[in-house]
Amino acid sequence: MKVGIIVNTSDPETAWNALHLGSKALSTGNEVNMFLLGGGVEIENIKDGAFNVGAAPKS
């Protein structure tokens, strides 16, 4: 299956959930494309105590 994920926010919880959804889809053999728009382009710089987006899985 092909999965497309669009992240258009710098909200830590939303970005963290999107990254983990993509990681899970990859680990089950799916093809994943993630598109970062708007605030989503800052995904590597998101700092939050509850959601460590910078340490989220990367593939």
N, CA, C and O atoms as CSV, one atom per row, in Angstrom:
chain,resi,resn,atom,element,x,y,z
A,1,MET,N,N,0.846,-1.166,0.000
A,1,MET,CA,C,0.000,0.000,0.000
A,1,MET,C,C,0.897,1.236,0.000
A,1,MET,O,O,1.992,1.223,0.562
A,2,LYS,N,N,0.430,2.274,-0.620
A,2,LYS,CA,C,1.123,3.559,-0.621
A,2,LYS,C,C,0.406,4.489,0.349
A,2,LYS,O,O,-0.816,4.626,0.313
A,3,VAL,N,N,1.189,5.124,1.213
A,3,VAL,CA,C,0.636,6.019,2.224
A,3,VAL,C,C,1.221,7.409,2.019
A,3,VAL,O,O,2.438,7.565,1.909
A,4,GLY,N,N,0.368,8.408,1.969
A,4,GLY,CA,C,0.806,9.798,1.882
A,4,GLY,C,C,0.400,10.525,3.151
A,4,GLY,O,O,-0.758,10.461,3.565
A,5,ILE,N,N,1.346,11.214,3.768
A,5,ILE,CA,C,1.077,11.957,5.000
A,5,ILE,C,C,1.475,13.411,4.766
A,5,ILE,O,O,2.590,13.695,4.330
A,6,ILE,N,N,0.562,14.321,5.057
A,6,ILE,CA,C,0.831,15.751,4.915
A,6,ILE,C,C,0.842,16.374,6.307
A,6,ILE,O,O,-0.129,16.262,7.056
A,7,VAL,N,N,1.944,17.027,6.643
A,7,VAL,CA,C,2.057,17.722,7.929
A,7,VAL,C,C,2.112,19.215,7.628
A,7,VAL,O,O,3.044,19.695,6.985
A,8,ASN,N,N,1.101,19.943,8.102
A,8,ASN,CA,C,0.984,21.369,7.821
A,8,ASN,C,C,0.925,22.177,9.120
A,8,ASN,O,O,0.314,23.245,9.172
A,9,THR,N,N,1.565,21.655,10.162
A,9,THR,CA,C,1.528,22.332,11.458
A,9,THR,C,C,2.807,22.058,12.228
A,9,THR,O,O,3.483,21.058,11.984
A,10,SER,N,N,3.134,22.927,13.137
A,10,SER,CA,C,4.278,22.693,14.014
A,10,SER,C,C,3.810,22.264,15.406
A,10,SER,O,O,4.591,22.281,16.357
A,11,ASP,N,N,2.543,21.882,15.525
A,11,ASP,CA,C,2.014,21.372,16.787
A,11,ASP,C,C,2.756,20.083,17.147
A,11,ASP,O,O,2.753,19.142,16.355
A,12,PRO,N,N,3.388,20.016,18.318
A,12,PRO,CA,C,4.211,18.855,18.665
A,12,PRO,C,C,3.469,17.521,18.630
A,12,PRO,O,O,3.989,16.545,18.089
A,13,GLU,N,N,2.268,17.463,19.194
A,13,GLU,CA,C,1.534,16.197,19.228
A,13,GLU,C,C,1.158,15.730,17.829
A,13,GLU,O,O,1.281,14.545,17.518
A,14,THR,N,N,0.706,16.639,16.990
A,14,THR,CA,C,0.317,16.287,15.627
A,14,THR,C,C,1.509,15.803,14.822
A,14,THR,O,O,1.418,14.795,14.121
A,15,ALA,N,N,2.631,16.513,14.918
A,15,ALA,CA,C,3.836,16.112,14.191
A,15,ALA,C,C,4.340,14.758,14.675
A,15,ALA,O,O,4.711,13.909,13.864
A,16,TRP,N,N,4.357,14.551,15.980
A,16,TRP,CA,C,4.812,13.289,16.565
A,16,TRP,C,C,3.937,12.135,16.076
A,16,TRP,O,O,4.449,11.087,15.682
A,17,ASN,N,N,2.620,12.331,16.102
A,17,ASN,CA,C,1.703,11.288,15.632
A,17,ASN,C,C,1.916,10.978,14.155
A,17,ASN,O,O,1.886,9.813,13.760
A,18,ALA,N,N,2.129,11.994,13.341
A,18,ALA,CA,C,2.355,11.781,11.907
A,18,ALA,C,C,3.631,10.986,11.666
A,18,ALA,O,O,3.648,10.078,10.835
A,19,LEU,N,N,4.704,11.319,12.389
A,19,LEU,CA,C,5.966,10.593,12.233
A,19,LEU,C,C,5.839,9.142,12.679
A,19,LEU,O,O,6.383,8.243,12.037
A,20,HIS,N,N,5.135,8.914,13.760
A,20,HIS,CA,C,4.976,7.543,14.237
A,20,HIS,C,C,4.038,6.732,13.342
A,20,HIS,O,O,4.236,5.528,13.176
A,21,LEU,N,N,3.035,7.365,12.774
A,21,LEU,CA,C,2.179,6.685,11.802
A,21,LEU,C,C,3.001,6.262,10.592
A,21,LEU,O,O,2.888,5.127,10.130
A,22,GLY,N,N,3.823,7.163,10.081
A,22,GLY,CA,C,4.681,6.851,8.943
A,22,GLY,C,C,5.670,5.748,9.257
A,22,GLY,O,O,5.906,4.870,8.427
A,23,SER,N,N,6.250,5.783,10.445
A,23,SER,CA,C,7.209,4.760,10.861
A,23,SER,C,C,6.548,3.387,10.944
A,23,SER,O,O,7.117,2.394,10.491
A,24,LYS,N,N,5.368,3.330,11.512
A,24,LYS,CA,C,4.633,2.063,11.626
A,24,LYS,C,C,4.266,1.537,10.247
A,24,LYS,O,O,4.378,0.338,9.991
A,25,ALA,N,N,3.833,2.415,9.363
A,25,ALA,CA,C,3.490,1.995,8.001
A,25,ALA,C,C,4.718,1.438,7.285
A,25,ALA,O,O,4.619,0.434,6.580
A,26,LEU,N,N,5.875,2.079,7.458
A,26,LEU,CA,C,7.114,1.579,6.849
A,26,LEU,C,C,7.488,0.209,7.401
A,26,LEU,O,O,7.890,-0.680,6.651
A,27,SER,N,N,7.355,0.043,8.704
A,27,SER,CA,C,7.760,-1.214,9.332
A,27,SER,C,C,6.862,-2.383,8.942
A,27,SER,O,O,7.239,-3.541,9.124
A,28,THR,N,N,5.690,-2.093,8.413
A,28,THR,CA,C,4.797,-3.166,7.965
A,28,THR,C,C,4.845,-3.347,6.455
A,28,THR,O,O,3.988,-4.013,5.874
A,29,GLY,N,N,5.859,-2.748,5.820
A,29,GLY,CA,C,6.096,-2.983,4.398
A,29,GLY,C,C,5.402,-2.042,3.437
A,29,GLY,O,O,5.370,-2.306,2.235
A,30,ASN,N,N,4.852,-0.963,3.931
A,30,ASN,CA,C,4.182,0.003,3.068
A,30,ASN,C,C,5.163,1.050,2.554
A,30,ASN,O,O,6.220,1.271,3.146
A,31,GLU,N,N,4.803,1.682,1.460
A,31,GLU,CA,C,5.581,2.799,0.919
A,31,GLU,C,C,4.994,4.084,1.490
A,31,GLU,O,O,3.784,4.303,1.423
A,32,VAL,N,N,5.851,4.933,2.053
A,32,VAL,CA,C,5.374,6.151,2.715
A,32,VAL,C,C,6.038,7.380,2.113
A,32,VAL,O,O,7.256,7.418,1.938
A,33,ASN,N,N,5.232,8.376,1.800
A,33,ASN,CA,C,5.715,9.694,1.391
A,33,ASN,C,C,5.153,10.699,2.379
A,33,ASN,O,O,3.953,10.708,2.655
A,34,MET,N,N,6.030,11.551,2.913
A,34,MET,CA,C,5.593,12.578,3.843
A,34,MET,C,C,5.902,13.943,3.243
A,34,MET,O,O,7.021,14.206,2.801
A,35,PHE,N,N,4.905,14.791,3.237
A,35,PHE,CA,C,5.036,16.132,2.685
A,35,PHE,C,C,4.912,17.137,3.820
A,35,PHE,O,O,3.962,17.084,4.601
A,36,LEU,N,N,5.865,18.044,3.910
A,36,LEU,CA,C,5.862,19.072,4.946
A,36,LEU,C,C,5.509,20.411,4.317
A,36,LEU,O,O,6.189,20.877,3.403
A,37,LEU,N,N,4.447,21.021,4.809
A,37,LEU,CA,C,3.972,22.305,4.305
A,37,LEU,C,C,3.814,23.272,5.473
A,37,LEU,O,O,3.672,22.848,6.619
A,38,GLY,N,N,3.840,24.555,5.185
A,38,GLY,CA,C,3.598,25.564,6.219
A,38,GLY,C,C,4.474,25.350,7.435
A,38,GLY,O,O,5.695,25.249,7.318
A,39,GLY,N,N,3.847,25.279,8.615
A,39,GLY,CA,C,4.579,25.064,9.859
A,39,GLY,C,C,5.260,23.713,9.925
A,39,GLY,O,O,6.188,23.527,10.712
A,40,GLY,N,N,4.815,22.769,9.114
A,40,GLY,CA,C,5.405,21.433,9.106
A,40,GLY,C,C,6.862,21.403,8.685
A,40,GLY,O,O,7.580,20.459,9.014
A,41,VAL,N,N,7.312,22.430,7.957
A,41,VAL,CA,C,8.709,22.444,7.521
A,41,VAL,C,C,9.665,22.637,8.704
A,41,VAL,O,O,10.869,22.418,8.568
A,42,GLU,N,N,9.145,23.037,9.842
A,42,GLU,CA,C,9.956,23.224,11.049
A,42,GLU,C,C,9.978,21.971,11.918
A,42,GLU,O,O,10.340,22.052,13.092
A,43,ILE,N,N,9.606,20.836,11.382
A,43,ILE,CA,C,9.417,19.618,12.168
A,43,ILE,C,C,10.666,19.207,12.950
A,43,ILE,O,O,10.546,18.685,14.058
A,44,GLU,N,N,11.841,19.424,12.408
A,44,GLU,CA,C,13.072,19.042,13.111
A,44,GLU,C,C,13.392,19.967,14.279
A,44,GLU,O,O,14.182,19.607,15.152
A,45,ASN,N,N,12.796,21.137,14.306
A,45,ASN,CA,C,13.088,22.120,15.352
A,45,ASN,C,C,12.024,22.175,16.441
A,45,ASN,O,O,12.109,23.012,17.340
A,46,ILE,N,N,11.030,21.302,16.380
A,46,ILE,CA,C,9.955,21.318,17.368
A,46,ILE,C,C,10.481,20.776,18.693
A,46,ILE,O,O,11.009,19.666,18.752
A,47,LYS,N,N,10.336,21.562,19.749
A,47,LYS,CA,C,10.762,21.164,21.092
A,47,LYS,C,C,9.536,21.124,22.001
A,47,LYS,O,O,8.781,22.092,22.085
A,48,ASP,N,N,9.350,19.997,22.676
A,48,ASP,CA,C,8.217,19.851,23.578
A,48,ASP,C,C,8.567,18.774,24.600
A,48,ASP,O,O,9.167,17.761,24.242
A,49,GLY,N,N,8.206,18.976,25.854
A,49,GLY,CA,C,8.522,18.009,26.895
A,49,GLY,C,C,7.786,16.688,26.753
A,49,GLY,O,O,8.349,15.632,27.039
A,50,ALA,N,N,6.539,16.735,26.316
A,50,ALA,CA,C,5.741,15.511,26.214
A,50,ALA,C,C,5.972,14.759,24.906
A,50,ALA,O,O,5.894,13.531,24.883
A,51,PHE,N,N,6.252,15.470,23.828
A,51,PHE,CA,C,6.413,14.848,22.513
A,51,PHE,C,C,7.771,15.226,21.946
A,51,PHE,O,O,7.952,16.333,21.439
A,52,ASN,N,N,8.713,14.316,22.029
A,52,ASN,CA,C,10.071,14.560,21.557
A,52,ASN,C,C,10.133,14.303,20.054
A,52,ASN,O,O,10.598,13.252,19.613
A,53,VAL,N,N,9.668,15.261,19.283
A,53,VAL,CA,C,9.567,15.115,17.830
A,53,VAL,C,C,10.940,14.918,17.200
A,53,VAL,O,O,11.074,14.136,16.259
A,54,GLY,N,N,11.947,15.600,17.691
A,54,GLY,CA,C,13.287,15.480,17.135
A,54,GLY,C,C,13.863,14.083,17.252
A,54,GLY,O,O,14.727,13.706,16.460
A,55,ALA,N,N,13.402,13.304,18.226
A,55,ALA,CA,C,13.899,11.939,18.422
A,55,ALA,C,C,12.976,10.904,17.792
A,55,ALA,O,O,13.188,9.703,17.959
A,56,ALA,N,N,11.958,11.358,17.073
A,56,ALA,CA,C,11.034,10.424,16.428
A,56,ALA,C,C,11.778,9.610,15.381
A,56,ALA,O,O,12.812,10.046,14.875
A,57,PRO,N,N,11.264,8.438,15.055
A,57,PRO,CA,C,11.932,7.579,14.065
A,57,PRO,C,C,12.134,8.287,12.738
A,57,PRO,O,O,11.267,9.029,12.277
A,58,LYS,N,N,13.278,8.052,12.136
A,58,LYS,CA,C,13.583,8.633,10.826
A,58,LYS,C,C,13.969,7.511,9.885
A,58,LYS,O,O,14.707,6.598,10.257
A,59,SER,N,N,13.472,7.584,8.678
A,59,SER,CA,C,13.817,6.568,7.673
A,59,SER,C,C,14.159,7.220,6.368
A,59,SER,O,O,14.476,6.531,5.398
